Amino acid sequence: MTAEAGPGRVWSADSLTRQAVAASQLGGLPEPLLDELLYGTTRILVPAGTMTHREGDTAAHLELVVSGLLKFYATAPDGRTITVRYCRRGALIGVVSLFAPHFALPASAVALTDTSLLQLAAGRARAAAARELPVAHAFLRELSERVLGFMAEIPGSAFTSVRQRVARHLLDLAAGNDDGGQPVLPAAWPGAGPELAVHTTQQELAEAVGSVREVVVRILRELREAGVVRTERDRIVVVEPGRLAELAVWNPSS
């Protein structure tokens, strides 16, 4: 990881950083509070494939994704992994570490693409939240969003089939191809739609959904035979996003 800019109000002069701030829960804060909260920040470039956080880390931290795509994943004792969160432009990372006693990070994070992060001063952010109600509200909204997101992941991870998880993760990854787009819900994929290229390998996809490569290969073959996807070297092309979205939906009554 390398620093892209030194400490100071780099965010105010950088359009990409300002866009990321605007897309985050901090975007609604008054300018003077942003001045205070973001003073002394450092923007770093994380090359693709670099691990940014390790499970068990205890340090308080607060970061904002300016561009790129990060993946948080949990690891089982047998070595299998499952993806628990994708972070794109506007995502805040580490808010819980500011306020949770005896914090220990429950997952690791890796950059899936070259990623730019804005590192905020954890102590300054914590102090601002204690003193300024709008800052506290912004962090509460972020924490509430994370809780709801992780609660939604429970049925998605525990009750869905591997086929459904593969379909969902392909759509999640495809949503990040616009360099900062938010995860796309199935309802946003009407009809056939344009093709979407997902840059991932079969092994990476298997690890993301908590399965093994052999199972994912079989599922991709079935999807390919049905005309839903096309597999190429190091990428999977979603030919029919609408049909794939239908496969990704978990129906508790089924």
Sequence and secondary structure as in RCSB ss.txt:
>XXXX:A:sequence
MTAEAGPGRVWSADSLTRQAVAASQLGGLPEPLLDELLYGTTRILVPAGTMTHREGDTAAHLELVVSGLLKFYAT
APDGRTITVRYCRRGALIGVVSLFAPHFALPASAVALTDTSLLQLAAGRARAAAARELPVAHAFLRELSERVLGF
MAEIPGSAFTSVRQRVARHLLDLAAGNDDGGQPVLPAAWPGAGPELAVHTTQQELAEAVGSVREVVVRILRELRE
AGVVRTERDRIVVVEPGRLAELAVWNPSS
>XXXX:A:secstr
 EEEE SSSHHHH HHHHHHHHHSGGGGS HHHHHHHHTT EEEEE TT EEE TT     EEEEEES EEEEEE
 TTS EEEEEEE TT EE HHHHH TT   SSEEEESS EEEEEE HHHHHHHHHH HHHHHHHHHHHHHHHHHH
HHHHHHHHTS HHHHHHHHHHHHHHGGGSS     GGG  SS   EEE   HHHHHHHBTS HHHHHHHHHHHHH
TTSEEEETTEEEES HHHHHHHH   TT 
